[in-house]
Amino acid sequence: MTQNGYTQFQGAQLCNDIASGKFDRQLQSLAGDLARYPQVKYLVRPDYEVSGNLHANTDLGSFNPATFDYTAYPKAFAHIREILNSKNTNIQYIFHAVRGDAQNLYPGDDAVDFVGTSRSLPPYLSFTHKNHITSPNPKKNSPQTGVSIFNNDVCLPVGATTNCAGSRLDPNLERDLAWAPKPRVIAESAAQLPASADAAAFIDYLSRVRDVVERYDVAVWTYIDSLWTAHGWPVDTWGDSRVESQAEVKGWWQENIVGNERFVFG
């Protein structure tokens, strides 16, 4: 597979090309577009679910960890920031890595304002539409560290796929949360099948995420309240994550989240 002249195995090459200035014309154009709206607070995420495979690989024929160049993406990230900031003073930057890869690819505290990991921020922190936003009283202007929490992340099955059975939090995600150099954010979360089809399992999922919020003093929790299949998502793993779709789940949400003074809704 080739897109824009790069195969899926050439992530490091693309990142190094960005850092060397190959795409400066496009970045300067973007910087100019952003500068048209100085009153807007921008959060720019230079790619998301960043991973060794897709952003550090140098083997032209396969994903080969022995060939990973972990310096390529941080250099690209810093260069993008430099170009965009040449015309703007109202941008903050999100580093969003796959769980377990965050420390290897982290561009550094000087370059990053927010950190997220996936296996996925009130509306002002996310470029994808979120229907339910909850925020546990973040400190004003504090930089934050974010994670994504879906079924597998809290050791519940997704379709036929299991992960960390018998535990309550994926060990890679737990390590990233413990490492996080800045306040933590759950950048996206949603109950998946089979949990979302059963009220008790749905509540179990929500309880596990809430436990993460409390254990790690999470500053922002974003929940995606959606009927996924209506938007083309696979029916074997994505169902109805709307908390209002089941009376028992809705009641739990109202009592434990809406009725919890820790949370401020955005």
Summary of the structure (lengths in Angstrom):
residues: 266
radius of gyration: 19.2
end to end distance: 40.0
largest distance: 55.1
contacts: 864
relative contact order: 0.12
helix: 38%
strand: 18%
